[in-house]
Amino acid sequence: MGVPADRDVAIVTPWYPTRQVPFGGAFVQAMVEATASAWHRATVYHVDGWGARVPEPQDQAIMQAHHALLTRAVRETGTVSGARLWYVPVPVRVGVSFAQSARRHATALRTALRGAPIDAPVVHAHVGLRGGWTALENARPDARVFVTEHATFLPSVLAESDSRALYDEVIQRAAGVFAVGEEVRKVLVEAFPHHADRITFMPNPISFGAPREQPVTALRRWLYVGTLSERKGVALLLEAFARCRAEDPSLSLTFVGEGRLRAALTRRVAELGLADAVSFVGSVLPDRALQLMREHDLLIHPSRLETFGMTVIEAIAAGTPVLVTRCGGPEETLAGIEDAAGGLIDVTDDPDTIADGYRRLRDRFPAQVDLAHARSVLVDRYGYDAVGRAHARVWFPDADDTAPAAPTSFAAATPTE
C-alpha cells in the first residue's frame, strides 16, 4: 500500500550536502531517507548562509542585488529517495546576531518562493532559528511546523538577547520542538522553563548497512573521524596515542577530517617521530568514512561536548568498537550497552585518561565486548525504520490512532535492555 497523496512534507535546513561541501548536513539527508515511508512528497529547502566580512553599506547593496537575482537563480533539483531540493543561498554579514541571520534566511526563502508559502501541511526544520524561524515565516497558515535542535553552539545562540527572544517565539509557535538528546533539552529548558512540556525528543537516524566482513581481532588500527578542533579533543588523542605506541609499535592512527588544528597536529606528529604511524586523510564523503571504519579496529572519539554523537553509532553499525568520552550525547545513545560497544572515559585535560581507557578496553577485548548485541540495540533505537516511524507519528497522528505519541524523555525514546 502506498503513502496517501496528502502526506506532503517540507524540510527547512541551513545544512545539506552540496558540491562544495558534500559531507555537510549528511544527518539531514539521512533524515530525508529515513522518513521516506512516511511522506508522499518531500521538498528540502536548503537555506545556505554565505558569510562575508563587509561594511554595512556594502552589505545592503549585496542584499538588494541578491533579492533581484534570487528568483532567476533558484531552481528545483532532486535529492535522495525521490525528494525535491531547493538550494537557496543567503548572504550574511559576519558579526550579525543569530536572530538577524535567521531573519535573512527567512527573507531569502520568501524571495525564492516569490512570496508564496511553502506548499505542505507539515514542515520540519533543523535548528531553532535559521531553520525554525525560516520555516514558521514561510509556512502556510494551516501548516504544522516542527523543529529539531541539535546544535552544539546552542548556548551561544541563547546568550544573545534578541536571539533568545526569537527562539522563545519559535517554541511558542511551533507544533513541536525536539532535542536530539538530554544535553540539548537541558539547555532549552533552563532558558525557557515555561516551555518545558513542549520540548521532547527525536533522535538522529543512522544507516545500519552491512557490517565489516571480518570481525576485529585486535585494537591496533585507531581511527578518528570529525573536525580537527579543540572541542573534539584531537590534540589529547595524539598525545595518548604516542604513549600507547611507545608500548606497542604496531599501533597506527588515522585522522579523518579537516580543521584549524590540522597544521599543529602535523607538526606535533613530526616532533614525536610518528610520521610513519599517523596519517591524515582529510574530509571524505560519508560512504568513504564508513568504509574507513570497517578498515580500522577502533574508533576513538575524545570530544569535549556532543549533543548526539552520530560517528560513534556509525562505527558500531560498521562493526567497529568505540572508545568515547562522556561528553553528553554518548552517555545517552550508548545507555545500557557501554561495555558491549567498547568503553566510555571521562572528559579531562590529561592524555592518560585516553591511554588508560584504551589499555582497559584492550585487556578485555574481545571476550568482554559484544558488538553484535550493541548493534542490535542501536538498530531499534536509531535505525531508519525506528526514526522514520517516530517522525510519522508526530507528522500524521491521525493515520494511526493506536500509535504512541512522541517520547517526552530520553528514557522513553530509548528502549532499555
C-alpha positions as CSV (number, residue, x, y, z in Angstrom):
1,M,0.0,0.0,0.0
2,G,1.4,3.4,-1.0
3,V,1.6,6.5,1.1
4,P,-1.5,8.7,0.9
5,A,-1.3,11.5,-1.6
6,D,-1.9,14.2,1.1
7,R,1.2,13.4,3.0
8,D,3.5,16.2,1.8
9,V,6.4,17.3,3.9
10,A,8.8,20.1,3.6
11,I,12.3,20.2,5.3
12,V,13.9,23.5,6.0
13,T,17.6,23.3,6.9
14,P,20.7,25.5,6.9
15,W,22.9,22.4,6.3
16,Y,22.7,19.9,3.4
17,P,25.3,18.3,1.2
18,T,26.4,20.5,-1.7
19,R,29.0,20.1,-4.5
20,Q,31.4,22.3,-2.5
21,V,30.7,20.6,0.9
22,P,29.4,17.1,0.0
23,F,29.6,15.9,3.6
24,G,27.9,18.9,5.2
25,G,24.4,18.2,6.6
26,A,24.6,14.5,5.9
27,F,22.5,13.9,9.0
28,V,19.6,15.9,7.4
29,Q,19.9,13.9,4.2
30,A,19.8,10.8,6.4
31,M,16.5,12.1,8.0
32,V,15.0,12.5,4.5
33,E,15.9,8.9,3.6
34,A,14.7,7.5,6.9
35,T,11.3,9.2,6.7
36,A,10.6,8.2,3.0
37,S,8.0,5.7,4.0
38,A,6.1,8.5,5.9
39,W,5.7,11.0,3.1
40,H,4.1,11.0,-0.4
41,R,6.2,14.0,-1.5
42,A,9.0,15.8,0.3
43,T,10.8,19.0,-0.6
44,V,14.1,20.1,1.0
45,Y,14.7,23.8,1.3
46,H,18.4,24.3,1.9
47,V,18.9,27.9,3.1
48,D,22.7,28.1,3.0
49,G,24.4,31.1,4.7
50,W,27.3,32.6,2.8
51,G,29.3,34.6,5.4
52,A,31.4,37.6,4.4
53,R,33.2,40.4,6.3
54,V,31.8,43.6,4.6
55,P,30.9,47.1,5.8
56,E,27.2,47.7,6.3
57,P,26.6,50.0,3.3
58,Q,28.2,47.3,1.0
59,D,26.1,44.7,2.8
60,Q,22.9,46.5,2.0
61,A,23.9,46.7,-1.7
62,I,24.7,43.0,-1.7
63,M,21.3,42.1,-0.3
64,Q,19.4,44.3,-2.8
65,A,21.3,42.6,-5.7
66,H,20.8,39.2,-4.1
67,H,17.0,39.7,-3.9
68,A,16.9,40.9,-7.5
69,L,18.8,37.8,-8.8
70,L,17.5,35.1,-6.5
71,T,14.3,34.2,-8.3
72,R,16.3,33.8,-11.5
73,A,18.9,31.6,-9.9
74,V,16.9,29.2,-7.7
75,R,15.7,26.0,-9.4
76,E,14.3,22.7,-8.2
77,T,16.5,19.6,-8.4
78,G,16.3,16.2,-6.9
79,T,17.8,14.5,-3.8
80,V,17.6,11.2,-2.0
81,S,14.5,8.9,-2.0
82,G,12.9,11.0,-4.8
83,A,12.6,14.1,-2.7
84,R,12.9,17.5,-4.3
85,L,15.6,20.1,-3.4
86,W,15.7,23.9,-3.5
87,Y,19.1,25.4,-2.9
88,V,18.8,29.0,-1.6
89,P,22.0,30.9,-0.9
90,V,21.8,33.6,1.8
91,P,24.4,36.3,2.1
92,V,25.1,37.0,5.8
93,R,27.4,39.7,7.1
94,V,29.9,38.3,9.6
95,G,29.1,39.8,13.0
96,V,25.4,39.9,12.9
97,S,23.4,38.0,15.6
98,F,21.9,34.6,15.1
99,A,18.4,36.3,15.1
100,Q,19.5,38.8,12.4
101,S,20.9,35.9,10.4
102,A,17.6,33.9,10.8
103,R,15.6,36.9,9.5
104,R,17.8,37.0,6.5
105,H,17.3,33.3,5.9
106,A,13.5,33.7,6.2
107,T,13.5,36.6,3.8
108,A,15.7,34.8,1.2
109,L,13.4,31.8,1.2
110,R,10.3,34.1,0.8
111,T,12.0,35.7,-2.1
112,A,12.9,32.4,-3.7
113,L,9.2,31.3,-3.3
114,R,8.1,34.6,-4.9
115,G,6.1,35.4,-1.8
116,A,4.1,32.2,-1.8
117,P,4.0,30.0,1.3
118,I,5.6,26.5,1.4
119,D,3.0,24.2,-0.1
120,A,3.0,21.5,2.5
121,P,0.8,20.7,5.5
122,V,3.9,19.6,7.5
123,V,7.1,21.5,7.7
124,H,10.1,20.1,9.7
125,A,13.0,22.5,10.4
126,H,16.5,21.9,11.6
127,V,17.8,24.1,14.4
128,G,15.7,26.7,16.0
129,L,16.4,30.0,14.2
130,R,17.9,29.6,10.8
131,G,15.7,26.6,10.2
132,G,12.7,27.0,12.6
133,W,12.2,30.8,12.2
134,T,12.6,30.5,8.5
135,A,10.0,27.7,8.4
136,L,7.5,29.5,10.5
137,E,7.7,32.7,8.5
138,N,7.2,30.8,5.2
139,A,4.8,28.0,6.1
140,R,1.2,28.3,5.1
141,P,-1.3,29.3,7.8
142,D,-2.7,25.8,8.3
143,A,0.7,24.0,8.3
144,R,2.1,22.3,11.4
145,V,5.8,23.3,11.9
146,F,8.2,21.1,13.8
147,V,11.7,21.9,14.9
148,T,14.6,19.6,15.7
149,E,17.5,21.2,17.7
150,H,20.9,19.5,17.6
151,A,23.4,22.4,17.5
152,T,26.4,22.2,19.9
153,F,26.6,26.1,19.7
154,L,23.1,26.5,21.1
155,P,24.3,28.2,24.3
156,S,25.9,30.9,22.1
157,V,22.6,31.4,20.4
158,L,20.7,31.9,23.6
159,A,23.4,34.2,25.0
160,E,22.2,36.9,22.6
161,S,19.2,38.7,23.9
162,D,17.5,39.2,20.5
163,S,18.2,35.6,19.5
164,R,16.9,34.3,22.8
165,A,13.7,36.2,22.4
166,L,13.2,35.0,18.8
167,Y,13.8,31.4,19.9
168,D,11.2,31.8,22.6
169,E,8.7,32.8,19.9
170,V,9.8,29.8,17.8
171,I,8.9,27.4,20.6
172,Q,5.6,29.1,21.2
173,R,4.5,29.0,17.6
174,A,5.8,25.5,16.6
175,A,3.7,22.4,16.7
176,G,6.5,20.5,18.3
177,V,10.2,21.1,19.3
178,F,12.5,18.2,19.6
179,A,16.0,17.8,21.1
180,V,18.3,15.0,19.9
181,G,19.4,14.4,23.5
182,E,19.2,15.4,27.1
183,E,22.2,17.8,26.8
184,V,20.3,19.9,24.2
185,R,17.0,19.7,26.0
186,K,18.6,20.8,29.3
187,V,19.9,23.9,27.7
188,L,16.5,24.7,26.2
189,V,14.5,24.0,29.4
190,E,16.9,26.1,31.5
191,A,16.4,29.0,29.1
192,F,12.7,28.5,28.6
193,P,11.3,26.7,31.7
194,H,7.8,27.9,30.7
195,H,8.1,25.7,27.6
196,A,9.4,22.6,29.3
197,D,6.4,20.5,28.4
198,R,6.7,21.5,24.7
199,I,10.3,20.2,24.3
200,T,10.5,16.5,23.7
201,F,13.0,14.1,21.9
202,M,13.7,13.0,18.4
203,P,16.9,11.1,17.7
204,N,19.0,11.4,14.6
205,P,18.7,8.4,12.2
206,I,21.6,6.1,11.5
207,S,22.0,3.8,8.5
208,F,22.8,0.2,9.5
209,G,24.1,-1.3,6.3
210,A,26.2,-4.4,6.2
211,P,28.9,-4.5,8.9
212,R,32.5,-5.4,8.2
213,E,33.1,-8.9,6.7
214,Q,35.8,-9.9,9.2
215,P,35.4,-9.0,12.9
216,V,38.0,-7.0,14.7
217,T,40.5,-9.3,16.5
218,A,43.0,-6.7,17.9
219,L,42.7,-3.0,18.6
220,R,45.8,-1.8,16.7
221,R,44.5,0.5,14.0
222,W,43.0,3.6,15.7
223,L,40.6,5.9,13.8
224,Y,39.3,9.4,14.5
225,V,36.5,10.9,12.3
226,G,35.4,14.5,12.8
227,T,36.6,18.1,12.9
228,L,40.2,18.8,13.9
229,S,39.3,21.3,16.6
230,E,40.0,21.9,20.3
231,R,36.4,20.9,21.2
232,K,37.0,17.4,19.7
233,G,40.0,16.7,21.8
234,V,42.2,15.6,18.9
235,A,45.5,17.1,20.4
236,L,44.9,14.9,23.5
237,L,44.3,11.9,21.3
238,L,47.6,12.3,19.6
239,E,49.5,12.6,22.9
240,A,47.7,9.5,24.2
241,F,48.5,7.6,21.0
242,A,52.2,8.5,21.3
243,R,52.2,7.0,24.9
244,C,50.5,3.8,23.8
245,R,52.6,3.3,20.7
246,A,55.7,3.5,22.8
247,E,54.4,0.3,24.4
248,D,53.2,-1.3,21.2
249,P,54.9,-0.2,17.9
250,S,52.3,-1.9,15.8
251,L,49.7,0.8,16.6
252,S,48.6,3.3,13.9
253,L,46.3,6.3,14.0
254,T,44.3,7.8,11.1
255,F,42.7,11.3,11.4
256,V,39.7,11.8,9.1
257,G,38.5,15.4,8.8
258,E,39.8,18.9,8.5
259,G,40.0,21.8,10.9
260,R,42.1,24.6,12.4
261,L,44.4,22.1,14.3
262,R,45.5,20.2,11.2
263,A,48.8,22.1,10.8
264,A,49.6,22.0,14.6
265,L,48.8,18.2,14.7
266,T,51.1,17.6,11.7
267,R,53.9,19.5,13.4
268,R,53.4,17.6,16.6
269,V,53.5,14.3,14.7
270,A,56.9,15.2,13.3
271,E,58.2,16.2,16.8
272,L,57.0,12.9,18.2
273,G,58.7,11.0,15.4
274,L,55.4,9.3,14.4
275,A,55.2,10.2,10.7
276,D,55.2,6.5,9.8
277,A,52.3,5.8,12.2
278,V,49.9,8.7,11.9
279,S,48.1,9.7,8.7
280,F,45.7,12.5,7.8
281,V,43.1,11.6,5.3
282,G,41.2,14.9,5.2
283,S,37.5,15.3,4.7
284,V,35.7,12.4,3.0
285,L,32.2,11.6,1.9
286,P,30.0,9.6,4.3
287,D,30.3,6.4,2.4
288,R,34.1,6.6,2.5
289,A,34.1,7.4,6.2
290,L,32.0,4.2,6.8
291,Q,34.5,2.2,4.7
292,L,37.4,3.5,6.8
293,M,35.5,2.5,9.9
294,R,35.3,-1.0,8.5
295,E,39.0,-1.0,7.7
296,H,40.2,0.1,11.2
297,D,40.0,-1.6,14.6
298,L,38.9,1.1,17.0
299,L,37.1,4.4,16.7
300,I,38.3,6.9,19.4
301,H,36.1,9.9,19.9
302,P,37.6,12.2,22.6
303,S,35.2,15.1,22.2
304,R,34.6,17.6,24.9
305,L,30.9,18.0,24.0
306,E,28.5,16.2,21.7
307,T,24.7,16.7,21.5
308,F,24.3,13.2,20.0
309,G,27.5,11.7,18.5
310,M,26.5,10.1,15.2
311,T,30.0,9.0,14.4
312,V,30.1,6.7,17.4
313,I,26.9,4.9,16.4
314,E,28.0,4.7,12.8
315,A,31.2,3.0,13.9
316,I,29.3,0.4,15.8
317,A,26.9,-0.1,12.9
318,A,30.0,-0.8,10.8
319,G,31.2,-3.5,13.3
320,T,33.9,-1.4,14.9
321,P,34.3,-0.9,18.7
322,V,34.5,2.6,20.2
323,L,36.3,4.4,22.9
324,V,34.4,7.6,23.6
325,T,34.2,10.4,26.2
326,R,31.3,11.0,28.4
327,C,30.7,14.3,26.7
328,G,26.9,14.5,26.7
329,G,25.3,12.6,23.9
330,P,27.3,9.3,24.0
331,E,26.2,8.5,27.6
332,E,22.6,8.6,26.3
333,T,23.0,6.9,23.0
334,L,25.0,4.0,24.5
335,A,23.0,3.8,27.7
336,G,22.9,0.1,28.8
337,I,25.4,-1.1,26.2
338,E,28.6,0.9,27.1
339,D,30.8,-2.2,27.7
340,A,29.3,-4.2,24.9
341,A,30.1,-1.3,22.4
342,G,33.6,-0.6,23.8
343,G,34.2,1.8,26.6
344,L,33.5,5.3,27.9
345,I,36.0,7.6,29.5
346,D,35.8,10.9,31.3
347,V,36.4,14.3,29.7
348,T,39.7,15.6,31.1
349,D,42.8,17.5,30.0
350,D,45.1,14.6,30.6
351,P,46.0,12.3,27.7
352,D,46.5,9.5,30.2
353,T,42.7,9.3,30.5
354,I,42.5,8.2,26.9
355,A,45.6,6.0,27.1
356,D,44.3,4.2,30.3
357,G,40.9,3.8,28.7
358,Y,42.5,2.2,25.7
359,R,44.5,-0.2,27.9
360,R,41.4,-1.3,29.8
361,L,39.5,-1.9,26.6
362,R,42.4,-3.7,25.0
363,D,42.7,-6.0,28.0
364,R,39.1,-7.1,27.9
365,F,38.7,-7.3,24.2
366,P,37.2,-9.3,22.6
367,A,35.9,-11.6,25.3
368,Q,34.0,-8.8,27.2
369,V,32.8,-6.8,24.2
370,D,29.6,-7.8,22.3
371,L,29.3,-5.6,19.2
372,A,26.6,-7.7,17.7
373,H,24.4,-7.1,20.8
374,A,25.3,-3.4,20.8
375,R,24.4,-3.1,17.2
376,S,21.1,-4.8,17.5
377,V,20.1,-2.5,20.4
378,L,21.1,0.6,18.4
379,V,19.1,-0.5,15.3
380,D,16.0,-0.4,17.5
381,R,16.9,3.0,18.8
382,Y,18.3,4.8,15.8
383,G,17.8,2.8,12.7
384,Y,15.9,4.3,9.7
385,D,12.8,2.3,10.4
386,A,12.6,3.3,14.1
387,V,13.2,7.0,13.4
388,G,11.0,7.1,10.4
389,R,8.1,5.7,12.4
390,A,8.8,8.3,15.1
391,H,8.5,11.2,12.6
392,A,5.4,9.7,11.0
393,R,3.6,9.5,14.4
394,V,4.1,13.2,15.1
395,W,3.7,14.4,11.5
396,F,0.5,12.5,10.8
397,P,-1.0,11.4,14.1
398,D,-4.4,10.7,12.6
399,A,-3.0,8.0,10.4
400,D,-2.8,5.5,13.3
401,D,-4.7,6.4,16.4
402,T,-3.1,3.5,18.3
403,A,0.5,4.7,17.7
404,P,2.2,6.1,20.7
405,A,2.9,9.8,20.9
406,A,6.4,11.3,20.6
407,P,8.6,10.5,23.6
408,T,8.8,13.1,26.3
409,S,12.0,11.8,27.9
410,F,15.2,10.2,26.7
411,A,14.3,7.1,28.6
412,A,11.0,6.8,26.7
413,A,12.8,7.4,23.4
414,T,15.5,4.8,24.1
415,P,14.5,1.2,24.7
416,T,16.1,-0.3,27.8
417,E,17.8,-3.7,28.0
